[in-house]
Amino acid sequence: MELTYEQMLDRVYTQIPKKSLEKERFEFPRVESFIQGPKTYVKNFVQLIKVMRREDPKDLLKFLTKESAAPAKQEGERLMIVGKFTEKQINDWFNRFLEEFVLCKECGKPDTHYIEHNGVRQLKCEACGAISPLRRG
Ligand SMILES: [Zn+2]
């Protein structure tokens, strides 16, 4: 049986015991999206923002609009992005957002919120108390 490169990667990845990858890695659910006409929708958007504790997705929408170079907005439970994007692209954007705007730079936990200091927004971790600078926004 012939495997594509991606299938081989999947296979290698699943063979590595999860524990050895990183201890206590934050498990982010997979973004589930589909394309309808000229637009792409994320079905589980509300679940994703709850896990990230960003129920007010203003920053995320701004980020996604920038990454996709297309308007992104919430429509009910779903996210709508104008244009056709693959699930992989959208997963990459969400992961980048997590790294930059959600996960604590010290302990890697997602229990964070923004604080403002001298007009500069920073990420404050509720788990370990660390305050990290945000690269942008
Ligand atoms: Zn922390």
Residues whose N, C-alpha, C, O or C-beta is under 5 A from the ligand:
A	BS01	ZN	C104 E106 C107 G108 C125 A127 C128 G129 A130
